[in-house]
């Protein structure tokens, strides 16, 4: 038995069987999962000299089989579904990536594909053709920077009327990783989200990582800005602080919060914590070196995906959500959004 197998048997599974599995519905929907292949990259994203290129180092291969293997291992006994997409950075070719995602999801009914799209990447005609023929449910918005080099990027730099008019027409999902170091707390970013919501009321905007608010003070500042935007939801990928989610749920209906992981990242064992005004990933030894990642062998830890689940459960309990509402966080809320997408069948 390897060290990993021993850890899985003696630590991961007892924790899962005691604290995680019994609290989850039989089917779970992960609203934020990546898949990719080395052939998608025009350059190795973690071997460049670009600022921010070491922001989140993972494996250069994480295909559909890898995702499903991790999901089966981490959530045994559950039916796993995922909203999935490729690497949305300048390191990968979006055309090759989208082709892979569309074809891979077509043969896996529990995979719901988003195409990589963003301002200037595709014409309206190309975009609409890809959406319809690839049976995509919307966009994972292209990150037109490397890692954390998002400087003065605005929402308007990432999305244009070309993408949003089509999203509004077909009620598409628009999954957006907001820019800037101060995230959704930034007034410019807040106004950008508000304008998208108001100008394109049928588009279904999802803010990845809860608007990248991993700290309570960030969410306290950010949540009021989206409180009344009914077509703006948030995914919980890599958010592991229950206070953050409690603050969010004090401001929005729980139907607007979606369980999400950000696989492959939370397949690591550890937890995202915060120190002063920034997050840090505290993980066990043996993972690739990366910015904001601290390794230690002086702790017990299990999969980060479990910490995301626990944060949602603890926040939901604190604000006294009903059990049906808690269960919906992990499946029904996301499926309701997927059900609203109205892409016509290919001719």
C-alpha positions in Angstrom: 0.0 0.0 0.0 1.5 3.4 -1.0 1.5 6.4 1.3 -1.3 8.0 -0.7 -3.4 4.9 -0.5 -2.9 4.7 3.2 -3.8 8.3 3.7 -7.0 7.8 1.6 -8.0 4.7 3.6 -7.2 6.0 7.1 -7.9 9.8 6.8 -9.8 10.8 3.7 -12.5 8.1 3.7 -13.3 8.2 7.5 -13.6 12.0 7.2 -15.8 11.7 4.1 -18.0 9.0 5.5 -18.5 10.8 8.8 -18.8 14.5 7.8 -19.2 14.9 4.0 -21.0 12.1 2.2 -24.0 11.8 4.4 -24.7 15.5 4.0 -24.6 15.6 0.2 -27.5 14.7 -2.2 -27.2 11.6 -4.3 -26.3 13.7 -7.3 -23.9 16.6 -7.1 -23.3 19.3 -9.7 -19.9 20.9 -9.7 -20.4 24.2 -11.5 -16.7 24.9 -12.1 -14.3 22.2 -13.4 -11.4 22.4 -15.8 -10.2 19.9 -18.3 -7.3 20.2 -20.7 -4.6 18.4 -22.7 -1.0 19.4 -23.4 -1.9 19.8 -27.1 -4.1 22.8 -26.2 -1.1 24.8 -25.0 0.8 27.0 -27.4 3.4 27.5 -24.6 3.8 25.8 -21.2 1.8 28.2 -19.0 4.1 27.6 -16.0 7.4 27.9 -17.9 7.0 31.5 -19.2 8.6 34.6 -18.0 5.2 36.4 -17.9 4.3 38.1 -14.7 1.9 35.8 -12.8 2.7 32.7 -14.8 3.4 30.8 -11.5 0.0 31.9 -10.1 -1.6 28.4 -9.9 0.6 25.6 -11.0 -1.1 22.2 -11.7 -0.4 19.3 -14.0 0.0 19.8 -17.7 -2.6 17.1 -18.4 -6.0 17.1 -16.8 -8.4 15.5 -19.2 -12.0 14.2 -18.8 -10.8 10.9 -17.5 -8.6 12.6 -14.9 -11.6 14.8 -13.8 -13.9 11.8 -13.5 -11.3 9.7 -11.7 -10.8 12.5 -9.1 -14.5 13.0 -8.7 -15.2 9.3 -8.2 -12.4 9.0 -5.7 -13.3 12.1 -3.8 -17.1 11.7 -3.9 -17.6 8.0 -3.8 -21.2 6.8 -4.1 -22.4 10.0 -5.6 -23.4 10.8 -9.2 -21.0 13.5 -10.3 -22.0 16.1 -12.9 -19.9 19.1 -13.9 -20.0 22.4 -15.8 -16.6 22.0 -17.5 -14.3 24.1 -19.7 -10.7 24.3 -20.7 -7.8 26.5 -19.7 -9.0 30.1 -20.3 -5.7 31.8 -20.5 -3.4 33.1 -23.3 -1.3 30.0 -22.9 -3.9 27.8 -24.6 -5.4 27.9 -28.1 -9.2 28.6 -27.6 -10.2 26.9 -30.9 -8.5 23.7 -30.1 -9.6 23.8 -26.5 -13.3 24.4 -27.4 -13.3 21.6 -30.0 -11.9 19.2 -27.3 -14.5 20.3 -24.7 -17.5 20.1 -27.1 -16.6 16.7 -28.4 -15.6 15.3 -25.0 -18.8 16.5 -23.3 -21.0 15.2 -26.1 -20.0 11.6 -25.2 -20.5 12.2 -21.5 -24.0 13.2 -20.6 -23.1 14.4 -17.1 -20.7 17.0 -18.5 -22.1 20.4 -19.4 -19.7 22.3 -21.6 -18.8 26.0 -21.7 -16.7 27.4 -24.5 -13.8 29.8 -23.9 -14.9 33.1 -25.3 -14.2 36.8 -24.7 -13.8 40.2 -26.3 -12.1 40.0 -29.6 -11.6 36.2 -29.7 -14.4 35.4 -32.1 -16.8 37.2 -34.4 -20.5 37.1 -33.6 -21.1 34.6 -36.5 -18.2 32.4 -35.3 -19.5 32.5 -31.7 -23.0 31.6 -32.5 -22.0 28.8 -34.9 -19.7 27.3 -32.2 -22.4 27.6 -29.5 -25.0 25.9 -31.6 -22.9 23.2 -33.3 -20.9 22.4 -30.1 -24.0 22.4 -27.9 -22.3 24.7 -25.5 -24.3 26.2 -22.6 -22.4 29.4 -22.6 -18.9 30.9 -22.0 -16.1 30.6 -19.6 -14.8 34.1 -20.1 -11.2 34.3 -21.4 -8.6 35.7 -19.0 -6.6 38.1 -21.1 -3.7 38.1 -18.7 -1.3 35.6 -17.1 -2.0 34.4 -13.5 -2.5 37.4 -11.2 -1.3 40.0 -13.7 -4.8 41.6 -14.0 -3.7 45.2 -13.2 -6.3 47.7 -14.4 -8.4 45.2 -16.5 -12.1 46.0 -16.5 -15.2 43.9 -17.2 -15.5 45.9 -20.5 -12.0 44.7 -21.5 -13.2 41.1 -21.1 -16.6 41.1 -22.6 -18.2 43.1 -25.4 -21.7 43.4 -26.9 -20.7 40.7 -29.4 -20.6 38.0 -26.8 -23.3 39.5 -24.6 -26.0 39.9 -27.2 -25.8 36.2 -28.1 -25.7 35.3 -24.4 -28.9 37.4 -23.9 -30.6 35.9 -26.9 -30.0 32.3 -25.8 -30.0 32.8 -22.0 -26.4 31.6 -21.9 -24.3 31.0 -18.9 -21.5 33.6 -18.6 -19.0 32.3 -16.1 -16.7 35.2 -15.2 -13.5 35.4 -13.1 -13.5 39.1 -12.2 -10.2 41.0 -12.6 -8.2 43.3 -10.4 -6.4 42.6 -7.1 -9.3 43.9 -5.0 -11.7 41.7 -6.9 -15.5 42.3 -6.5 -14.8 44.9 -3.9 -13.5 47.3 -6.6 -16.1 49.9 -7.6 -15.1 49.7 -11.2 -15.6 45.9 -11.3 -18.9 46.3 -9.4 -20.2 48.8 -11.9 -19.1 46.5 -14.8 -21.1 43.6 -13.3 -24.1 45.8 -12.7 -24.1 47.1 -16.2 -23.9 43.6 -17.7 -26.8 42.5 -15.5 -29.0 45.5 -16.5 -28.1 45.6 -20.2 -28.5 41.8 -20.7 -31.2 40.6 -18.3 -31.6 37.2 -20.0 -27.9 36.3 -19.7 -27.1 34.2 -16.7 -24.0 35.7 -15.1 -22.0 33.5 -12.7 -19.2 35.0 -10.7 -16.5 32.4 -10.2 -15.0 32.0 -6.8 -17.8 34.1 -5.3 -16.3 37.1 -7.1 -12.9 36.0 -5.9 -13.8 37.1 -2.3 -12.1 34.5 -0.2 -11.9 36.8 2.9 -14.8 37.9 5.0 -13.9 41.6 4.7 -13.9 41.3 1.0 -17.3 39.7 0.9 -18.7 42.3 3.3 -17.7 45.0 0.9 -18.7 43.2 -2.3 -22.0 41.5 -1.5 -24.3 44.6 -1.4 -23.2 45.4 -5.0 -24.9 42.3 -6.4 -27.7 42.0 -3.9 -30.5 43.0 -6.3 -29.1 41.6 -9.5 -31.3 38.6 -9.9 -29.5 37.2 -13.0 -26.1 37.2 -11.2 -25.2 34.0 -9.2 -22.0 33.0 -7.6 -20.0 29.7 -7.6 -18.2 28.5 -4.5 -15.0 27.2 -6.2 -12.1 27.4 -3.8 -14.1 29.4 -1.2 -13.4 27.6 2.1 -14.3 30.2 4.7 -17.9 29.8 6.1 -18.1 33.4 7.2 -17.6 34.5 3.6 -20.5 32.4 2.5 -22.6 33.4 5.5 -22.2 37.1 4.6 -23.1 36.3 1.0 -26.2 34.4 2.0 -27.3 37.3 4.3 -27.4 39.4 1.1 -28.8 37.1 -1.6 -31.2 34.2 -2.0 -29.6 30.9 -1.5 -30.8 29.8 -5.0 -28.0 32.1 -6.4 -25.2 30.2 -4.7 -23.8 27.2 -6.5 -21.4 24.4 -5.3 -18.2 24.4 -7.4 -14.7 23.0 -7.0 -12.2 24.4 -9.5 -10.8 20.9 -10.1 -7.9 20.0 -10.5 -6.8 22.5 -7.7 -8.9 21.2 -4.8 -7.9 17.6 -5.4 -4.9 18.6 -3.4 -5.0 17.9 0.4 -5.1 21.1 2.4 -7.1 24.2 2.9 -7.2 27.8 1.6 -6.7 30.1 4.5 -6.1 33.8 4.8 -3.3 35.8 6.5 -3.8 39.6 6.9 -5.3 40.6 3.5 -4.5 37.7 1.2 -5.3 34.0 0.8 -2.8 31.2 1.1 -3.1 27.5 0.1 -1.8 25.4 3.0 -1.2 21.9 1.6 0.5 18.7 2.4 4.0 18.1 0.9 4.5 16.7 -2.6 2.6 19.2 -4.8 4.1 21.5 -7.4 5.6 24.8 -6.2 3.2 27.7 -6.8 2.6 31.2 -5.7 0.6 31.5 -2.5 1.1 27.7 -1.9 2.7 26.7 1.4 3.6 23.0 2.0 3.8 21.3 5.3 4.0 17.7 6.7 3.0 18.9 10.2 -0.8 18.6 9.9 -3.6 16.3 9.1 -5.5 17.2 6.0 -7.9 15.9 3.4 -9.0 17.0 0.0 -9.7 20.8 -0.4 -12.9 19.9 -2.1 -14.2 18.7 1.3 -13.3 22.1 2.8 -15.5 23.8 0.2 -18.4 21.5 1.1 -17.9 22.1 4.8 -17.9 25.9 4.3 -21.2 25.7 2.5 -22.7 23.5 5.1 -21.6 25.6 8.0 -22.7 28.8 6.5 -26.1 27.3 5.6 -26.5 26.1 9.2 -25.6 29.5 10.6 -28.3 31.3 8.7 -30.7 28.4 9.3 -31.4 27.4 5.7 -33.9 24.6 5.4 -32.5 21.1 4.6 -34.1 21.3 1.1 -32.3 24.6 0.4 -29.0 23.2 1.6 -29.3 20.2 -0.7 -30.2 22.5 -3.6 -26.8 24.3 -3.2 -25.1 21.1 -4.4 -27.3 20.3 -7.4 -30.7 21.8 -8.0 -29.7 25.5 -8.0 -27.2 24.8 -10.8 -29.5 22.5 -12.8 -32.2 25.2 -12.7 -29.7 27.6 -14.4 -28.7 25.0 -17.0 -32.4 24.4 -17.7 -32.9 28.0 -18.7 -30.4 27.9 -21.5 -32.2 28.0 -24.8 -29.7 27.1 -27.5 -31.4 25.8 -30.7 -30.6 22.4 -32.0 -28.0 22.3 -34.8 -29.4 22.4 -38.3 
